Amino acid sequence: MPLVLALYVPNAPNLIDPGLFGGAGEEAVRTLRGLHLEERTRPEGVVVVSPHWMTGPGWQVDGSERPRQVYDFSGFPPALHQVAYRPPGDPVLARRLAESAERAALPVLVTEDWGLDHGAWAPLMNLLPGARVPVLPLSIARRSPEDHLRLGRVLGTELSGDPRRMILVATGSITHRLDRIRMGSTGSWVEGARIESEIAELAVGGRVQELLAFPRDRWRIAAPEGDLLPLFTLLGALGERPKGKVVSEGQVWEAAGMTVMEFAGIPGATPAPSPPVTG
């Protein structure tokens, strides 16, 4: 069963409980929950790529039966450390992906030393709140965007041969200027929002080469989280002409983008039905 849906979503700690942050992130949480991912796609497995798991010079994939939950943040309300999200893992897919990547001369190590960092579980707890769907965490590596596209293609091929209904979630903020954070601010960083919108339009339009060639000076202004390597992995998995749409945009603290993008799965997948109408 080919990949049925892919998402690029924010992952900031305020998504765990926006009420602890004065409501910052509430709109993003409503958007993620409003995707009704389980009802629409009936997923049987999910691969998640977080910018908080950086390895090198190759990639790693967590092969645990139940990946541990990693609270990889500090300076935030202690209550966040009490939130549990512990879905099952996918060790069989982890081994298959590592073997396929090795044949493509891309080093992927199966490990049980990491787990689900908040870059993975903060959005997943809103997308798949029951923690029932097996999750395979995949790192980014100290390698080029082009190499992440290549690994994405391997991943897409591997998922195409999986008999289950699979989804792919890549996470991060397109603008990620932590030096600009103004906690409590509800204002907007206009320049950052403009750059974020331009990058998102290239991504959902499948204009990958233009995204790779995005002006470096403007890229540095936005300082994309993880250099958008999770997004490049996602785009690679979707094949030659990835197509998507911007579901929502936003910003918190005049520093971090909250853009959500949804991409159709690999051609041949059973399309996801429209989300249920809610009052």
Backbone as CSV, one residue per row, in Angstrom:
resi,resn,N_x,N_y,N_z,CA_x,CA_y,CA_z,C_x,C_y,C_z
1,MET,0.859,-1.188,0.000,0.000,0.000,0.000,0.892,1.235,0.000
2,PRO,0.856,2.042,-1.056,1.707,3.231,-1.083,1.385,4.214,0.045
3,LEU,2.311,5.113,0.248,2.135,6.188,1.221,0.854,6.960,0.915
4,VAL,-0.045,7.078,1.895,-1.348,7.681,1.608,-1.409,9.177,1.896
5,LEU,-0.505,9.688,2.742,-0.543,11.110,3.080,0.774,11.499,3.722
6,ALA,1.178,12.745,3.497,2.375,13.279,4.146,2.067,14.681,4.654
7,LEU,2.673,15.023,5.778,2.435,16.314,6.415,3.750,16.942,6.834
8,TYR,3.813,18.268,6.717,4.871,19.031,7.357,4.202,19.910,8.401
9,VAL,4.614,19.772,9.654,3.911,20.422,10.759,4.908,21.016,11.754
10,PRO,4.486,22.030,12.522,5.363,22.589,13.556,5.516,21.639,14.725
11,ASN,6.512,21.901,15.557,6.792,20.963,16.649,7.139,21.628,17.979
12,ALA,6.881,22.921,18.126,7.315,23.659,19.315,6.677,23.120,20.595
13,PRO,7.382,23.212,21.744,6.829,22.699,22.999,5.481,23.294,23.392
14,ASN,5.186,24.513,22.926,3.891,25.107,23.296,2.715,24.328,22.703
15,LEU,2.970,23.481,21.686,1.900,22.659,21.128,1.451,21.575,22.111
16,ILE,2.284,21.263,23.102,1.924,20.241,24.084,0.770,20.729,24.950
17,ASP,0.821,21.992,25.344,-0.255,22.591,26.135,-0.204,24.102,25.970
18,PRO,-0.855,24.630,24.933,-0.803,26.079,24.694,-1.257,26.910,25.889
19,GLY,-2.139,26.350,26.737,-2.610,27.098,27.896,-1.503,27.492,28.846
20,LEU,-0.417,26.718,28.865,0.725,27.039,29.720,1.584,28.157,29.130
21,PHE,1.280,28.543,27.894,2.053,29.569,27.198,1.171,30.746,26.802
22,GLY,0.153,30.991,27.592,-0.730,32.117,27.312,-1.547,31.959,26.046
23,GLY,-1.743,30.720,25.614,-2.521,30.461,24.407,-1.710,30.411,23.132
24,ALA,-0.398,30.671,23.202,0.434,30.622,21.999,0.429,29.210,21.419
25,GLY,0.053,29.086,20.181,-0.005,27.784,19.528,-1.386,27.163,19.484
26,GLU,-2.392,27.827,20.074,-3.740,27.246,20.080,-4.267,27.023,18.668
27,GLU,-4.030,27.979,17.770,-4.533,27.824,16.405,-3.870,26.647,15.714
28,ALA,-2.563,26.475,15.929,-1.866,25.346,15.312,-2.395,24.026,15.842
29,VAL,-2.661,23.951,17.148,-3.211,22.731,17.730,-4.586,22.433,17.145
30,ARG,-5.418,23.459,17.016,-6.738,23.247,16.408,-6.603,22.730,14.981
31,THR,-5.620,23.270,14.259,-5.414,22.815,12.884,-4.997,21.352,12.847
32,LEU,-4.036,20.976,13.688,-3.547,19.592,13.684,-4.654,18.619,14.066
33,ARG,-5.386,18.952,15.110,-6.481,18.060,15.522,-7.600,18.064,14.483
34,GLY,-7.804,19.199,13.836,-8.856,19.313,12.842,-8.576,18.579,11.549
35,LEU,-7.346,18.076,11.377,-7.047,17.253,10.213,-7.710,15.879,10.304
36,HIS,-8.121,15.489,11.517,-8.820,14.211,11.723,-8.066,13.071,11.031
37,LEU,-6.780,12.993,11.347,-5.891,12.112,10.602,-6.318,10.645,10.677
38,GLU,-6.703,10.189,11.869,-7.077,8.782,11.998,-8.343,8.465,11.210
39,GLU,-9.324,9.357,11.276,-10.571,9.112,10.554,-10.372,9.175,9.047
40,ARG,-9.546,10.097,8.584,-9.364,10.287,7.147,-8.511,9.208,6.507
41,THR,-7.434,8.805,7.171,-6.454,7.936,6.517,-6.417,6.520,7.073
42,ARG,-7.031,6.305,8.242,-6.989,4.990,8.891,-5.564,4.442,8.894
43,PRO,-4.619,5.197,9.432,-3.208,4.812,9.312,-2.883,3.562,10.128
44,GLU,-1.995,2.760,9.568,-1.502,1.563,10.261,-0.029,1.692,10.622
45,GLY,0.569,2.816,10.253,1.949,3.089,10.592,2.299,4.507,10.200
46,VAL,3.242,5.099,10.918,3.667,6.462,10.617,5.177,6.557,10.768
47,VAL,5.814,7.210,9.811,7.232,7.558,9.904,7.306,9.033,10.251
48,VAL,8.111,9.375,11.256,8.227,10.772,11.665,9.692,11.193,11.607
49,VAL,9.935,12.355,10.995,11.285,12.904,10.857,11.339,14.216,11.620
50,SER,12.151,14.241,12.668,12.252,15.417,13.532,13.609,16.083,13.369
51,PRO,13.668,17.418,13.333,14.955,18.100,13.263,15.731,18.051,14.574
52,HIS,15.086,17.551,15.638,15.780,17.476,16.922,16.647,16.232,17.055
53,TRP,16.552,15.320,16.111,17.415,14.137,16.126,18.395,14.267,14.973
54,MET,19.522,14.886,15.270,20.560,15.107,14.265,21.678,14.096,14.491
55,THR,22.013,13.325,13.480,23.082,12.344,13.567,24.060,12.595,12.427
56,GLY,25.166,11.905,12.457,26.101,12.086,11.363,27.322,11.217,11.545
57,PRO,27.950,10.914,10.406,27.670,11.415,9.062,26.493,10.731,8.369
58,GLY,25.933,9.689,8.977,24.773,9.021,8.392,23.534,9.227,9.230
59,TRP,22.472,8.540,8.849,21.189,8.646,9.515,21.029,7.532,10.541
60,GLN,20.051,7.694,11.423,19.666,6.622,12.336,18.152,6.481,12.323
61,VAL,17.709,5.275,12.625,16.293,4.995,12.706,16.080,4.193,13.983
62,ASP,15.027,4.512,14.725,14.810,3.848,16.009,14.068,2.530,15.787
63,GLY,14.708,1.444,16.195,14.133,0.123,15.998,13.522,-0.476,17.241
64,SER,13.158,0.363,18.206,12.602,-0.126,19.465,11.182,-0.656,19.276
65,GLU,10.838,-1.634,20.098,9.452,-2.102,20.129,8.525,-1.005,20.636
66,ARG,9.027,-0.195,21.546,8.266,0.961,22.052,9.271,2.080,22.323
67,PRO,9.446,2.992,21.379,10.443,4.058,21.540,10.204,4.859,22.815
68,ARG,11.294,5.169,23.504,11.153,5.945,24.733,10.796,7.384,24.396
69,GLN,10.110,8.037,25.299,9.731,9.433,25.114,10.850,10.314,25.650
70,VAL,11.336,11.230,24.820,12.464,12.090,25.175,11.940,13.499,25.441
71,TYR,12.216,14.012,26.638,11.826,15.381,27.001,13.032,16.285,26.756
72,ASP,13.267,16.589,25.492,14.486,17.288,25.106,14.263,18.801,25.073
73,PHE,13.870,19.350,26.207,13.715,20.800,26.319,13.930,21.182,27.771
74,SER,14.191,22.448,27.998,14.386,22.947,29.361,13.911,24.392,29.415
75,GLY,13.658,24.872,30.620,13.227,26.239,30.798,11.753,26.462,30.555
76,PHE,10.991,25.362,30.342,9.556,25.460,30.117,8.819,24.939,31.345
77,PRO,7.514,25.138,31.424,6.767,24.692,32.605,7.000,23.209,32.913
78,PRO,7.257,22.869,34.186,7.519,21.472,34.565,6.391,20.520,34.190
79,ALA,5.173,21.024,34.069,4.035,20.159,33.738,4.223,19.461,32.400
80,LEU,5.028,20.037,31.498,5.236,19.405,30.205,5.917,18.047,30.343
81,HIS,6.706,17.898,31.406,7.420,16.636,31.624,6.504,15.542,32.152
82,GLN,5.281,15.885,32.453,4.326,14.882,32.937,3.428,14.361,31.819
83,VAL,3.536,14.943,30.649,2.687,14.529,29.526,3.268,13.263,28.910
84,ALA,2.453,12.230,28.784,2.913,10.948,28.252,2.389,10.728,26.842
85,TYR,3.279,10.297,25.962,2.891,9.875,24.617,3.833,8.737,24.231
86,ARG,3.339,7.510,24.269,4.217,6.344,24.117,3.582,5.302,23.195
87,PRO,3.597,5.564,21.901,3.047,4.605,20.942,4.017,3.441,20.720
88,PRO,3.546,2.366,20.120,4.460,1.277,19.749,5.408,1.711,18.646
89,GLY,6.510,0.985,18.524,7.467,1.254,17.460,7.228,0.355,16.259
90,ASP,8.199,0.374,15.349,8.074,-0.404,14.107,9.438,-0.985,13.748
91,PRO,9.945,-1.943,14.551,11.301,-2.459,14.325,11.480,-3.161,12.989
92,VAL,10.435,-3.790,12.471,10.573,-4.490,11.177,10.822,-3.486,10.056
93,LEU,10.037,-2.407,10.025,10.244,-1.377,9.010,11.600,-0.709,9.196
94,ALA,12.036,-0.533,10.437,13.351,0.070,10.686,14.446,-0.737,10.009
95,ARG,14.407,-2.064,10.170,15.431,-2.915,9.554,15.342,-2.891,8.032
96,ARG,14.124,-2.914,7.519,13.956,-2.902,6.056,14.484,-1.608,5.453
97,LEU,14.182,-0.479,6.113,14.645,0.804,5.602,16.168,0.871,5.615
98,ALA,16.786,0.406,6.694,18.246,0.428,6.786,18.873,-0.429,5.687
99,GLU,18.281,-1.575,5.413,18.815,-2.458,4.362,18.659,-1.832,2.981
100,SER,17.509,-1.232,2.723,17.286,-0.587,1.425,18.223,0.598,1.240
101,ALA,18.431,1.370,2.307,19.322,2.525,2.222,20.760,2.083,1.970
102,GLU,21.161,0.990,2.593,22.526,0.488,2.380,22.749,0.126,0.911
103,ARG,21.745,-0.470,0.282,21.878,-0.815,-1.140,21.996,0.435,-2.001
104,ALA,21.486,1.557,-1.508,21.595,2.831,-2.235,22.806,3.640,-1.786
105,ALA,23.700,3.006,-1.018,24.925,3.651,-0.512,24.618,4.832,0.397
106,LEU,23.526,4.707,1.161,23.165,5.723,2.151,23.172,5.045,3.525
107,PRO,24.070,5.454,4.414,24.211,4.751,5.696,23.092,5.086,6.682
108,VAL,22.335,4.072,7.078,21.276,4.224,8.077,21.494,3.156,9.143
109,LEU,21.691,3.587,10.374,21.936,2.687,11.497,20.657,2.479,12.292
110,VAL,20.323,1.226,12.574,19.196,0.928,13.455,19.680,1.008,14.897
111,THR,18.987,1.764,15.725,19.392,1.970,17.106,18.182,1.936,18.027
112,GLU,18.428,1.778,19.299,17.381,1.935,20.309,17.789,2.989,21.332
113,ASP,18.727,3.846,20.955,19.317,4.805,21.891,18.625,6.152,21.918
114,TRP,17.644,6.384,21.047,17.015,7.696,21.029,15.536,7.580,21.393
115,GLY,14.659,7.522,20.434,13.235,7.435,20.732,12.463,8.552,20.067
116,LEU,11.436,9.056,20.766,10.597,10.129,20.257,10.909,11.408,21.022
117,ASP,11.650,12.313,20.387,11.898,13.616,21.004,10.665,14.491,20.823
118,HIS,10.676,15.673,21.443,9.458,16.488,21.384,9.170,16.976,19.970
119,GLY,10.212,17.001,19.121,9.974,17.352,17.732,9.113,16.342,17.015
120,ALA,9.015,15.138,17.589,8.134,14.101,17.044,6.837,14.007,17.839
121,TRP,6.941,13.899,19.180,5.719,13.586,19.931,4.821,14.802,20.186
122,ALA,5.381,16.013,20.207,4.508,17.179,20.410,3.479,17.319,19.286
123,PRO,3.860,17.186,18.010,2.822,17.199,16.976,2.021,15.907,16.913
124,LEU,2.671,14.750,17.120,1.945,13.487,16.999,0.843,13.352,18.044
125,MET,1.037,13.914,19.228,-0.002,13.785,20.246,-1.267,14.542,19.843
126,ASN,-1.133,15.491,18.905,-2.288,16.202,18.389,-2.823,15.576,17.100
127,LEU,-1.940,14.977,16.317,-2.361,14.334,15.077,-2.956,12.955,15.319
128,LEU,-2.342,12.195,16.218,-2.751,10.823,16.519,-2.828,10.674,18.032
129,PRO,-3.808,11.294,18.656,-3.815,11.408,20.124,-3.943,10.093,20.877
130,GLY,-4.401,9.046,20.262,-4.561,7.786,20.977,-3.279,7.022,21.201
131,ALA,-2.177,7.417,20.531,-0.880,6.731,20.637,-1.005,5.237,20.341
132,ARG,-1.881,4.898,19.397,-2.090,3.491,19.046,-1.336,3.082,17.784
133,VAL,-1.042,4.041,16.907,-0.436,3.733,15.617,1.076,3.575,15.787
134,PRO,1.671,2.483,15.271,3.121,2.310,15.366,3.876,3.469,14.710
135,VAL,4.919,3.928,15.390,5.690,5.087,14.936,7.139,4.688,14.712
136,LEU,7.676,5.083,13.567,9.090,4.868,13.267,9.797,6.219,13.233
137,PRO,10.631,6.547,14.231,11.383,7.799,14.210,12.619,7.676,13.307
138,LEU,12.831,8.695,12.480,13.969,8.750,11.560,14.708,10.064,11.787
139,SER,16.021,9.994,11.876,16.811,11.200,12.132,17.049,11.990,10.851
140,ILE,17.617,13.181,11.008,18.275,13.881,9.915,19.771,13.717,10.140
141,ALA,20.560,13.974,9.116,22.000,13.751,9.207,22.765,15.004,8.815
142,ARG,24.025,15.031,9.153,24.895,16.149,8.762,25.315,15.948,7.309
143,ARG,24.319,16.006,6.467,24.521,15.817,5.031,23.644,16.816,4.285
144,SER,23.806,16.859,2.987,23.160,17.895,2.172,21.668,17.652,2.016
145,PRO,20.922,18.702,1.644,19.513,18.502,1.299,19.333,17.480,0.174
146,GLU,20.245,17.488,-0.796,20.154,16.529,-1.894,20.244,15.100,-1.386
147,ASP,21.111,14.858,-0.404,21.206,13.512,0.175,19.921,13.142,0.903
148,HIS,19.275,14.120,1.541,18.002,13.831,2.208,16.901,13.545,1.190
149,LEU,16.944,14.204,0.052,16.019,13.850,-1.022,16.244,12.407,-1.464
150,ARG,17.496,12.015,-1.586,17.811,10.647,-1.994,17.309,9.639,-0.968
151,LEU,17.546,9.924,0.307,17.036,9.010,1.330,15.515,8.982,1.295
152,GLY,14.901,10.146,1.055,13.453,10.177,0.948,12.946,9.271,-0.158
153,ARG,13.652,9.236,-1.285,13.222,8.362,-2.379,13.297,6.894,-1.966
154,VAL,14.347,6.544,-1.229,14.447,5.175,-0.716,13.286,4.883,0.222
155,LEU,12.988,5.836,1.093,11.879,5.672,2.031,10.561,5.510,1.288
156,GLY,10.340,6.345,0.266,9.108,6.246,-0.496,8.952,4.894,-1.163
157,THR,10.047,4.373,-1.705,10.004,3.049,-2.338,9.700,1.973,-1.307
158,GLU,10.314,2.094,-0.139,10.083,1.104,0.911,8.628,1.136,1.383
159,LEU,8.082,2.320,1.545,6.695,2.426,1.982,5.729,1.935,0.906
160,SER,6.123,2.094,-0.355,5.268,1.602,-1.440,5.109,0.088,-1.386
161,GLY,6.114,-0.589,-0.847,6.038,-2.037,-0.751,5.459,-2.540,0.554
162,ASP,5.085,-1.615,1.441,4.507,-2.014,2.723,3.016,-2.276,2.533
163,PRO,2.492,-3.376,3.054,1.074,-3.672,2.848,0.138,-2.787,3.670
164,ARG,0.688,-1.995,4.581,-0.141,-1.187,5.468,-0.379,0.205,4.901
165,ARG,-1.374,0.880,5.451,-1.632,2.283,5.120,-0.669,3.134,5.949
166,MET,0.252,3.811,5.265,1.324,4.535,5.939,1.187,6.035,5.709
167,ILE,1.588,6.804,6.715,1.684,8.251,6.566,3.092,8.681,6.967
168,LEU,3.494,9.842,6.490,4.813,10.401,6.767,4.628,11.792,7.354
169,VAL,5.270,12.055,8.472,5.188,13.356,9.131,6.600,13.910,9.284
170,ALA,6.856,15.064,8.688,8.103,15.798,8.874,7.777,17.043,9.682
171,THR,8.670,17.424,10.607,8.315,18.501,11.523,9.367,19.605,11.544
172,GLY,8.923,20.774,12.009,9.817,21.907,12.170,9.114,23.216,11.839
173,SER,9.845,24.304,12.009,9.360,25.639,11.669,10.181,26.185,10.516
174,ILE,9.508,26.696,9.496,10.228,27.257,8.352,11.018,28.482,8.786
175,THR,10.424,29.354,9.592,11.194,30.419,10.236,11.424,30.011,11.684
176,HIS,12.663,30.141,12.125,13.020,29.609,13.445,14.105,30.483,14.066
177,ARG,13.773,31.746,14.263,14.724,32.717,14.788,14.576,32.818,16.301
178,LEU,15.204,31.891,17.005,15.079,31.868,18.464,15.686,33.112,19.103
179,ASP,16.594,33.773,18.406,17.172,34.998,18.943,16.182,36.153,18.937
180,ARG,15.063,35.989,18.232,14.053,37.044,18.140,12.873,36.815,19.089
181,ILE,12.873,35.731,19.844,11.699,35.372,20.638,11.316,36.488,21.601
182,ARG,10.025,36.824,21.580,9.440,37.754,22.550,8.266,37.025,23.202
183,MET,8.574,36.324,24.269,7.553,35.522,24.933,6.365,36.403,25.313
184,GLY,5.175,35.914,25.006,3.964,36.647,25.317,3.509,37.582,24.225
185,SER,4.381,37.860,23.265,4.004,38.779,22.196,2.999,38.122,21.254
186,THR,2.019,38.875,20.836,1.073,38.408,19.812,1.287,39.159,18.503
187,GLY,2.402,39.858,18.407,2.710,40.587,17.192,3.199,39.664,16.097
188,SER,3.562,40.242,14.965,3.996,39.451,13.818,5.328,39.968,13.303
189,TRP,6.188,39.049,12.923,7.438,39.392,12.248,7.150,39.306,10.752
190,VAL,6.918,40.450,10.154,6.409,40.509,8.784,7.404,39.903,7.800
191,GLU,8.663,40.246,7.910,9.658,39.736,6.962,9.760,38.215,7.054
192,GLY,9.774,37.686,8.285,9.839,36.247,8.452,8.626,35.550,7.863
193,ALA,7.444,36.133,8.090,6.213,35.538,7.551,6.237,35.537,6.026
194,ARG,6.786,36.581,5.433,6.843,36.663,3.966,7.769,35.577,3.412
195,ILE,8.941,35.414,4.022,9.876,34.395,3.553,9.279,33.000,3.752
196,GLU,8.637,32.790,4.892,8.018,31.493,5.165,6.982,31.144,4.105
197,SER,6.179,32.111,3.737,5.153,31.881,2.729,5.767,31.520,1.383
198,GLU,6.845,32.194,1.010,7.505,31.910,-0.257,8.068,30.492,-0.275
199,ILE,8.711,30.093,0.815,9.282,28.742,0.890,8.178,27.696,0.853
200,ALA,7.096,27.944,1.579,5.996,26.987,1.603,5.377,26.822,0.215
201,GLU,5.234,27.913,-0.522,4.649,27.825,-1.856,5.527,27.007,-2.793
202,LEU,6.838,27.129,-2.664,7.729,26.297,-3.474,7.559,24.824,-3.110
203,ALA,7.441,24.545,-1.830,7.327,23.159,-1.381,6.034,22.520,-1.871
204,VAL,4.904,23.179,-1.642,3.622,22.564,-2.025,3.453,22.515,-3.536
205,GLY,4.189,23.353,-4.248,4.133,23.309,-5.704,5.079,22.297,-6.308
206,GLY,5.825,21.579,-5.459,6.761,20.586,-5.960,7.957,21.181,-6.671
207,ARG,8.252,22.444,-6.403,9.351,23.138,-7.082,10.638,22.945,-6.279
208,VAL,11.084,21.697,-6.262,12.172,21.307,-5.373,13.479,21.979,-5.752
209,GLN,13.775,22.075,-7.049,15.024,22.695,-7.465,15.061,24.171,-7.087
210,GLU,13.932,24.848,-7.184,13.878,26.249,-6.762,14.044,26.368,-5.251
211,LEU,13.529,25.394,-4.522,13.696,25.391,-3.080,15.168,25.196,-2.719
212,LEU,15.842,24.300,-3.435,17.274,24.091,-3.201,18.082,25.344,-3.514
213,ALA,17.598,26.130,-4.477,18.333,27.325,-4.912,17.813,28.603,-4.258
214,PHE,16.995,28.487,-3.233,16.433,29.672,-2.580,17.571,30.596,-2.145
215,PRO,17.434,31.917,-2.354,18.537,32.845,-2.024,19.054,32.658,-0.604
216,ARG,20.358,32.459,-0.503,20.970,32.139,0.791,20.819,33.264,1.806
217,ASP,20.840,34.507,1.345,20.721,35.603,2.300,19.341,35.598,2.956
218,ARG,18.297,35.301,2.190,16.948,35.268,2.742,16.733,33.990,3.553
219,TRP,17.365,32.913,3.147,17.313,31.660,3.917,17.901,31.880,5.312
220,ARG,19.016,32.600,5.368,19.660,32.860,6.664,18.788,33.745,7.544
221,ILE,18.053,34.673,6.958,17.151,35.522,7.748,16.098,34.663,8.435
222,ALA,15.535,33.718,7.697,14.504,32.850,8.271,15.084,31.803,9.205
223,ALA,16.316,31.348,8.927,16.984,30.308,9.723,16.092,29.086,9.923
224,PRO,15.657,28.414,8.847,14.732,27.286,8.983,15.253,26.221,9.943
225,GLU,14.339,25.677,10.715,14.699,24.669,11.705,15.223,23.413,11.010
226,GLY,16.401,22.965,11.452,16.999,21.783,10.854,17.318,21.955,9.385
227,ASP,17.440,23.219,8.944,17.721,23.524,7.540,16.701,22.884,6.601
228,LEU,15.505,22.609,7.148,14.399,21.973,6.424,14.748,20.579,5.912
229,LEU,15.724,19.914,6.531,16.083,18.567,6.090,14.939,17.570,6.263
230,PRO,14.096,17.676,7.317,12.928,16.798,7.357,12.002,17.001,6.163
231,LEU,11.824,18.263,5.741,10.965,18.547,4.599,11.557,17.972,3.315
232,PHE,12.875,18.087,3.140,13.492,17.513,1.944,13.337,15.987,1.931
233,THR,13.422,15.352,3.091,13.179,13.911,3.161,11.764,13.591,2.698
234,LEU,10.808,14.371,3.184,9.410,14.177,2.791,9.237,14.361,1.283
235,LEU,9.795,15.424,0.737,9.635,15.685,-0.694,10.252,14.565,-1.529
236,GLY,11.378,14.029,-1.079,11.982,12.915,-1.788,11.096,11.687,-1.779
237,ALA,10.438,11.431,-0.655,9.573,10.252,-0.535,8.372,10.325,-1.458
238,LEU,7.960,11.533,-1.838,6.756,11.694,-2.647,7.010,11.594,-4.141
239,GLY,8.250,11.391,-4.535,8.521,11.168,-5.946,8.851,12.425,-6.715
240,GLU,8.720,12.346,-8.036,9.214,13.397,-8.915,8.402,14.680,-8.842
241,ARG,7.106,14.584,-8.645,6.255,15.772,-8.695,5.394,15.867,-7.445
242,PRO,6.010,16.105,-6.295,5.202,16.228,-5.075,4.255,17.417,-5.166
243,LYS,3.034,17.224,-4.747,2.037,18.282,-4.774,1.328,18.359,-3.425
244,GLY,1.104,19.561,-2.971,0.455,19.708,-1.683,-0.317,21.000,-1.586
245,LYS,-0.665,21.348,-0.363,-1.360,22.604,-0.116,-0.970,23.110,1.261
246,VAL,-1.002,24.422,1.404,-0.791,25.030,2.714,-2.124,24.977,3.450
247,VAL,-2.147,24.278,4.565,-3.372,24.139,5.353,-3.575,25.361,6.231
248,SER,-2.518,25.822,6.860,-2.618,27.003,7.715,-1.249,27.644,7.864
249,GLU,-1.257,28.914,8.226,-0.028,29.654,8.476,-0.152,30.319,9.841
250,GLY,0.935,30.820,10.338,0.907,31.495,11.632,2.314,31.656,12.171
251,GLN,2.386,32.227,13.360,3.674,32.550,13.956,3.481,32.679,15.457
252,VAL,4.470,32.285,16.218,4.420,32.534,17.656,5.651,33.335,18.070
253,TRP,5.414,34.269,18.978,6.470,35.037,19.630,7.356,35.810,18.647
254,GLU,6.790,36.149,17.469,7.520,36.913,16.456,8.814,36.226,16.040
255,ALA,8.834,34.891,16.078,10.085,34.191,15.827,9.923,32.850,15.120
256,ALA,8.880,32.087,15.443,8.768,30.709,14.963,7.513,30.537,14.116
257,GLY,7.693,29.998,12.923,6.574,29.765,12.028,5.769,28.548,12.419
258,MET,4.474,28.600,12.137,3.553,27.518,12.467,2.876,26.947,11.224
259,THR,3.498,27.077,10.075,2.893,26.604,8.833,2.651,25.094,8.867
260,VAL,1.468,24.696,8.408,1.110,23.287,8.240,0.873,23.049,6.758
261,MET,1.539,22.030,6.214,1.377,21.664,4.810,0.958,20.209,4.702
262,GLU,0.068,19.942,3.778,-0.414,18.586,3.540,-0.113,18.197,2.097
263,PHE,0.388,16.991,1.904,0.760,16.508,0.579,0.021,15.222,0.266
264,ALA,-0.436,15.119,-0.975,-1.045,13.876,-1.414,0.001,12.778,-1.396
265,GLY,-0.463,11.559,-1.194,0.460,10.435,-1.147,1.021,10.090,-2.512
266,ILE,1.800,9.034,-2.544,2.386,8.559,-3.791,1.267,8.120,-4.735
267,PRO,1.354,8.456,-6.020,0.316,8.030,-6.962,0.050,6.530,-6.862
268,GLY,-1.231,6.181,-6.846,-1.618,4.783,-6.693,-2.164,4.481,-5.327
269,ALA,-1.925,5.397,-4.372,-2.464,5.197,-3.024,-3.953,5.477,-3.010
270,THR,-4.650,4.837,-2.092,-6.057,5.135,-1.908,-6.182,6.544,-1.368
271,PRO,-6.890,7.441,-2.046,-6.939,8.835,-1.572,-7.621,8.943,-0.233
272,ALA,-7.185,9.921,0.549,-7.832,10.167,1.832,-9.154,10.880,1.607
273,PRO,-10.220,10.456,2.308,-11.482,11.158,2.163,-11.417,12.543,2.766
274,SER,-12.385,13.364,2.446,-12.427,14.716,3.019,-12.634,14.632,4.519
275,PRO,-12.066,15.598,5.276,-12.253,15.577,6.722,-13.707,15.760,7.090
276,PRO,-14.119,15.183,8.215,-15.506,15.350,8.624,-15.858,16.795,8.890
277,VAL,-17.083,17.162,8.621,-17.556,18.519,8.898,-17.859,18.629,10.384
278,THR,-17.275,19.634,11.025,-17.500,19.826,12.445,-18.216,21.139,12.668
279,GLY,-18.971,21.154,13.767,-19.689,22.397,14.087,-18.817,23.326,14.850
